[in-house]
């Protein structure tokens, strides 16, 4: 524990919050750009193919955001 600095924890929290906010904004933008409501299609209409596509897209966006924010 000699190498623990509060700054490391603060950096992790700030980068996490920043990444989550960027992801939410990006997801909202993608939702607005699609001609249908993603949430309604996935939850109410049980569109499994769209759910898989949105999940893969979300993972891809998260990887890009993590690389951009941290690197």
Buried (B, 14 or more C-beta within 10 A) or exposed (E): EEEEEEEEEEEEEEBEEBBEEBBEEBBEEBEEEEEEEBEEBBEEEEBEEBBEEBEEEBEEBBEEBBEEEEE
